Amino acid sequence: MKKLWERSSRSCDSSQLTPPFRQALDRALQQLEEPLNEISCIETRATQLRSGLLIGKKKTVTTALILTPRWLFQVIDEGDKGDPFVLIFYLDKMEISANTMQLAARLNMEDFGVDVIATIRGQLKRSSTFLGFEDNAQSAQFIQTLKDTIKKANQP
């Protein structure tokens, strides 16, 4: 199978994030006017394995996912494209699928992660976002915790 990204994921606490990540997260929390009731956090560094005429130069993307009882925060640093930024996903009515992994397998490509179908704060409609991880125990634990937290968030 072809592999397009090399990923390394580690469980962490949001206090262990780099200062630029922590600053971006703090700005997002100020908008919500809520404390961070962190349930779980994972950081992933993804390096593109191939580059070429159509792809351009190899890039590295670092993300941190911070899960709370109501929100999933995704802090993203795309390297040389500016400061880290944050997407805030509502857990209410969030769904998880394996669509991207299934498509990758059909195309003989290797990938690991989940698709989240959710509303992102500031947007009107739901969208699907792929969250890529290293295929390891820490990632599997984060995904299971995410599923459990979504279930709790959607109970009446």
Secondary structure, DSSP 8 states (H G I E B T S, - for coil): -EE-EEEEEEE--GGGS-HHHHHHHHHHHHHHT-----SEEEEEEEEE---BTTTBS--EEEEEEEE-SSEEEEEEE-STTSS-EEEEEE-TT-EEE-HHHHHHHHTTEE--EEEEEEEBTT-SSEEEEEEE--SSHHHHHHHHHHHHHHHHHT--
